[in-house]
Amino acid sequence: MICGCGAEETDDEMPGLVEDPDTYYNNQTEYRVSFDPVKDIPSLAGKVIFITGGNLGLGKQTALDLAKHNPSELWIAARSAETGNAAVKEIEKGSPGVSVRFVCLDLSSFSSVKETARTFLSSASRLDLYYMNAGIMGGLHVTTEDGYERQFGTNHMGHALLFKLLKPLMLKTALLPDADVRTISLSSAGHRYGKKELLFDSMKGPAEDVSPIDKYCHSKLANLIYARALAKHVPEITSVSVYPGDIRTGLFTANGGSWMITLIRTVVLPLTSVSVEDGAKNQLWAGTAKDVVNGEYYEPVGIAGKGSPQTYDDGSAKKLWEWTEKELEGHDI
């Protein structure tokens, strides 16, 4: 399966894993963590959380669950002010003591990313959790306003620029007593499909020779590999990537033109998908559990070591990091 992106929007004795009725042992090779967001998320008092795509789907569910544990501030970033402000009201209703704010963000526009960063940095005094949750799938062979292939530009480059701009505050936060600063990037099992490698020649321009589904898989591979690169180059911050499972979200509601996406939406998902509440558990676990390993990719819930061979290729991580850093040169606020 290749679905499960956020909508806009092993050792045998791994620590922290449990054997009980809520835990399964699959093919004698992997454990799944038992995780209940209500009981297992610790107090988030004093922490500031930023979630892209927090207006809908997995992002909103993540915000709803985190808000119940009393963070100091919860920021929802999305393109749509209507759904973003509606999400804020819903979160405030369920967690009235939490400060929840909406900020407009279009990840396909560097100018929008910079304005979002300015707004956030002018108000927030720290940043503990940065969820790179928003994403798109499918669509026409077009570019972002900055010239990147649209899915790659939105799913990877927009998030990478926002991380660059927020990094100084995150590093400052990491110096505080008992700090635990993390980035969680929403990837997909689809990173194992498509072209199965980073397409550096297709990252700029419309890439009309690459199918929309391959472009999506490529962007999700970039999300995963970039998290590994962040772990190496910014070790003060715990950076991981996650796959939520096969979820029915808004990602599949407006992506006409691809027979593959139509097939997934109408045939596969009704048979295999889980609820948004269950789908959010992996990224909630990755953002709050004790035994998260910097740079790892996790399938639900907390299963490591399932990435494609390129996932663990240091050369790919180095090349993507250097390529991205060069592209982001001069983009400051």
C-alpha positions in Angstrom: 0.0 0.0 0.0 1.1 3.5 -0.7 -1.5 5.6 1.1 -1.5 7.2 4.5 0.0 10.6 4.2 -1.3 13.5 6.2 -4.1 15.4 4.4 -4.2 19.1 4.0 -4.0 19.3 3.6 15.7 -5.0 15.5 16.8 -6.5 18.4 14.6 -9.2 20.0 14.6 -7.2 23.2 13.8 -3.7 22.2 13.3 -1.5 25.3 9.9 -0.3 26.1 7.9 -2.9 24.2 5.4 -5.0 26.0 3.7 -8.3 25.6 0.1 -8.2 26.5 -3.3 -8.7 24.7 -2.9 -5.3 23.0 0.5 -6.3 21.5 1.0 -8.6 18.6 4.0 -10.6 17.5 4.0 -10.9 13.7 5.8 -13.6 11.8 8.3 -13.9 14.7 10.1 -10.7 13.5 8.4 -7.6 14.8 6.7 -6.2 17.9 4.0 -3.6 17.9 3.9 -1.2 20.8 0.8 -1.1 22.9 -0.2 2.6 22.9 -3.2 4.4 24.3 -3.0 8.2 23.7 -5.2 8.9 26.7 -3.0 6.9 29.2 0.4 6.8 27.6 1.1 10.4 26.5 2.8 12.1 29.4 2.0 15.6 30.6 3.0 18.2 28.0 2.8 21.1 30.4 5.0 24.0 29.3 5.6 22.5 25.8 4.8 24.3 22.5 3.7 22.2 19.5 3.5 23.1 15.8 1.5 20.8 13.4 1.3 21.4 9.6 -2.0 20.2 8.2 -3.5 20.3 11.7 -6.8 21.4 10.3 -8.0 18.0 8.9 -7.5 14.3 9.1 -4.4 12.9 10.9 -3.1 16.3 11.8 -6.3 17.4 13.5 -6.6 14.1 15.4 -3.0 14.5 16.5 -3.8 18.0 17.8 -6.9 16.8 19.5 -5.1 14.0 21.4 -2.0 16.1 22.3 -4.2 19.0 23.6 -5.7 16.7 26.2 -2.3 16.6 27.9 -2.0 20.3 28.6 0.6 21.7 26.3 1.4 25.4 26.8 0.6 26.3 23.1 -0.7 24.3 20.1 -0.2 25.8 16.7 -2.3 24.6 13.7 -0.9 25.5 10.3 -2.8 25.0 7.0 -3.8 26.7 3.8 -7.5 27.0 4.6 -8.4 29.5 7.3 -11.9 28.2 7.3 -11.0 24.6 8.3 -8.0 25.8 10.3 -10.1 28.1 12.6 -12.8 25.4 12.8 -10.2 22.9 14.0 -9.0 25.5 16.6 -12.6 25.8 18.0 -13.0 22.0 18.1 -9.7 21.6 20.0 -10.5 24.4 22.4 -13.9 22.8 23.1 -12.3 19.5 24.0 -9.3 21.1 25.9 -10.5 24.5 27.1 -7.4 25.2 29.1 -5.0 25.0 26.1 -3.9 28.0 24.0 -4.6 27.0 20.4 -3.7 29.2 17.4 -4.1 29.0 13.7 -1.5 30.3 11.2 -1.9 30.2 7.5 0.6 28.1 5.6 1.0 27.1 2.0 3.9 24.7 1.8 4.1 25.1 -2.0 5.2 28.7 -1.5 8.5 29.7 0.1 7.1 33.2 0.7 4.1 31.7 2.6 6.5 29.5 4.6 8.6 32.5 5.5 5.5 34.5 6.6 4.3 31.6 8.7 7.7 31.4 10.4 7.7 35.1 11.1 4.3 34.9 12.7 5.2 32.0 14.9 8.6 33.2 15.9 7.2 36.7 16.8 5.0 35.0 19.4 6.5 31.7 20.6 9.3 31.5 23.1 10.1 27.8 22.5 9.3 24.9 20.2 9.3 21.3 21.5 7.4 19.3 18.8 7.3 20.1 15.1 5.0 17.8 13.1 5.7 17.7 9.4 2.2 16.3 8.8 0.7 18.1 5.8 1.0 16.7 2.3 -0.6 16.3 -1.1 -0.9 13.4 -3.5 -1.5 13.2 -7.2 -2.6 16.1 -9.4 -1.3 17.6 -12.6 2.3 17.8 -13.9 3.0 21.3 -12.5 5.5 23.1 -10.3 5.3 25.1 -7.2 5.8 28.9 -7.5 9.5 28.3 -6.7 9.9 25.8 -9.5 9.9 22.5 -7.8 7.8 19.5 -8.9 4.6 20.1 -7.0 4.4 17.0 -4.8 8.1 17.1 -3.9 8.1 20.9 -3.5 5.1 20.7 -1.1 5.8 17.5 0.8 9.6 18.0 1.2 10.9 21.4 0.3 8.2 23.4 2.1 8.7 21.4 5.3 12.5 21.6 5.0 12.5 25.4 4.7 10.2 25.7 7.6 12.5 23.5 9.7 15.5 25.7 8.7 13.6 28.8 9.9 12.4 27.2 13.1 15.7 25.4 13.9 17.3 28.2 16.0 14.3 28.3 18.3 14.3 24.5 18.5 18.0 24.4 19.4 17.4 27.0 22.0 14.6 24.9 23.4 16.8 21.9 23.5 19.1 23.6 26.0 16.4 24.0 28.5 16.2 21.7 31.6 14.4 18.4 30.8 13.8 19.5 27.2 13.0 16.8 24.6 12.7 18.5 21.2 11.5 16.4 18.2 10.5 16.5 14.6 8.1 13.9 13.3 7.8 13.6 9.5 4.8 11.8 7.9 6.1 9.4 5.3 4.4 6.4 3.8 4.9 2.7 3.0 4.8 4.1 -0.6 8.4 5.1 -0.2 9.2 1.4 -1.0 7.4 1.6 -4.4 7.6 4.0 -7.3 11.1 4.6 -8.6 12.6 3.5 -5.3 15.3 6.1 -5.4 15.7 9.8 -5.2 15.1 11.5 -8.6 17.5 14.4 -8.4 17.0 15.2 -12.1 13.2 15.5 -11.5 13.0 17.6 -8.4 12.8 20.8 -10.3 10.3 21.3 -13.1 7.0 19.5 -13.8 8.7 16.1 -14.3 6.1 15.1 -17.0 7.9 11.8 -17.6 7.2 10.6 -14.0 3.7 9.4 -13.1 1.8 11.2 -10.3 1.9 8.1 -8.1 5.7 7.8 -8.6 6.1 11.5 -7.7 4.1 10.9 -4.5 6.2 7.9 -3.5 9.4 9.9 -4.3 8.3 12.7 -2.0 7.6 10.2 0.8 11.0 8.7 0.3 12.5 12.1 0.6 10.6 12.7 3.8 12.0 9.6 5.3 15.6 10.1 4.2 15.5 13.7 5.3 14.6 12.7 8.8 17.7 10.5 8.9 19.8 13.3 7.6 18.4 15.6 10.3 19.3 13.1 13.0 22.9 13.2 11.7 23.3 16.9 11.1 21.1 18.2 14.0 21.5 15.5 16.7 20.3 17.9 19.4 16.8 17.3 18.0 15.2 13.8 17.7 14.0 13.5 14.2 12.0 10.5 13.0 9.6 9.6 10.2 6.4 7.5 10.5 3.9 5.7 8.4 0.4 5.9 9.9 -1.1 2.9 8.1 -3.8 3.0 5.5 -6.2 5.8 6.5 -9.2 7.3 4.8 -8.4 11.0 4.9 -9.0 14.1 2.6 -5.8 13.1 0.8 -7.9 10.9 -1.5 -10.9 13.1 -2.1 -9.7 15.6 -4.7 -7.0 13.9 -6.8 -8.7 13.2 -10.1 -6.8 12.1 -13.1 -5.1 9.0 -11.7 -6.7 5.6 -12.1 -4.4 4.3 -9.3 -5.6 6.8 -6.8 -9.2 6.1 -7.8 -8.7 2.4 -7.3 -7.1 3.0 -3.9 -9.9 5.3 -2.8 -12.9 3.2 -4.1 -11.7 -0.4 -3.7 -8.6 -0.8 -1.5 -9.2 1.7 1.3 -12.7 0.5 2.3 -11.3 -3.0 2.8 -8.0 -2.2 4.5 -8.1 1.2 6.2 -8.3 2.1 9.8 -9.8 5.0 11.6 -8.1 8.4 11.8 -8.0 7.9 15.6 -6.0 4.7 15.1 -3.9 6.2 12.3 -2.7 9.1 14.5 -1.3 6.7 17.1 2.1 6.2 15.4 2.9 9.8 15.2 1.6 10.5 18.7 3.8 7.7 20.0 6.8 9.0 18.0 6.3 12.5 19.5 6.0 11.5 23.1 7.3 8.0 23.9 10.6 7.4 25.7 12.1 4.8 23.4 12.1 6.6 20.1 15.4 6.3 18.2 16.8 9.4 16.4 16.7 9.0 12.6 14.5 5.9 12.6 11.4 5.1 10.4 8.5 3.6 12.3 5.4 1.7 11.0 2.4 1.5 13.3 2.9 1.4 16.1 6.6 1.8 16.9 7.8 -0.9 14.5 11.3 -0.1 13.3 13.5 -1.5 10.6 10.8 -1.7 7.9 12.2 0.9 5.5 13.4 0.2 2.0 17.2 -0.4 1.5 17.6 3.2 0.4 16.2 4.2 3.8 19.4 3.2 5.5 21.8 4.4 2.8 24.0 7.1 4.3 25.0 8.2 0.8 21.4 9.0 -0.1 20.9 10.9 3.1 24.1 12.9 2.6 23.2 13.7 -1.0 19.6 14.8 -0.1 20.9 16.9 2.8 23.5 18.7 0.7 21.1 19.2 -2.2 18.4 20.6 0.0 20.8 22.9 1.9 22.0 24.3 -1.3 18.5 25.0 -2.6 17.6 26.7 0.7 20.6 29.0 0.7 19.6 32.7 1.0 16.0 31.8 2.2 16.0 33.5 5.6 13.8 35.9 7.4 
